[in-house]
């Protein structure tokens, strides 16, 4: 698969990028970084980098510029009705802080299930397998802050 991506014949999925970042023990943003800019940065929705799962049920949009490696990343997540997104363990010490803005989502962290509705938030160690499941009838919208243990770069 990586060979196909290198040749421009395929686009990486969210899962593949997470696996590569995990294997390299770097944040996801390190794989898609660009030149660093100074001053305010406007991130137009139309110009956003949106990663789409292979099932097309889950999207992740970075709400930060890919201008350098960072310790904290901020994402908009969307999950279709009845959709499921499984996440492998992130680097040791990685923490996720997620809030549900629309819909009802089940978050599983190891064997513990948590159902979150609009306005509910969860903070958990993301260095274990976890998943997001939309248990509702509408697309779920979530906002995620990912914090890595060590400053990067």
QUIDAGI-V138415 format. One record per residue. N is the residue number from 1. PSI is psi in whole degrees, 0 to 359 (999 if undefined). Layout:
{{N:PSI} {N:PSI}}
This chain:
{{1:318} {2:324} {3:319} {4:322} {5:316} {6:323} {7:357} {8:17} {9:350} {10:152} {11:140} {12:146} {13:167} {14:314} {15:318} {16:315} {17:318} {18:319} {19:317} {20:314} {21:317} {22:316} {23:325} {24:354} {25:48} {26:159} {27:156} {28:321} {29:336} {30:337} {31:342} {32:16} {33:159} {34:196} {35:145} {36:138} {37:158} {38:153} {39:182} {40:145} {41:121} {42:129} {43:97} {44:132} {45:320} {46:337} {47:6} {48:151} {49:115} {50:124} {51:135} {52:134} {53:160} {54:331} {55:348} {56:13} {57:341} {58:132} {59:150} {60:124} {61:123} {62:133} {63:38} {64:154} {65:145} {66:57} {67:350} {68:166} {69:150} {70:160} {71:332} {72:134} {73:149} {74:126} {75:151} {76:126} {77:138} {78:137} {79:124} {80:160} {81:129} {82:9} {83:157} {84:133} {85:117} {86:135} {87:133} {88:166} {89:135} {90:181} {91:149} {92:132} {93:355} {94:136} {95:138} {96:137} {97:112} {98:140} {99:140} {100:126} {101:334} {102:137} {103:190} {104:127} {105:137} {106:127} {107:125} {108:124} {109:110} {110:240} {111:0} {112:129} {113:138} {114:125} {115:123} {116:135} {117:180} {118:127} {119:343} {120:148} {121:159} {122:143} {123:126} {124:156} {125:120} {126:18} {127:26} {128:157} {129:144} {130:164} {131:161} {132:129} {133:127} {134:112} {135:3} {136:183} {137:353} {138:163} {139:137} {140:142} {141:126} {142:156} {143:133} {144:131} {145:120} {146:124} {147:128} {148:151} {149:319} {150:140} {151:139} {152:146} {153:999}}
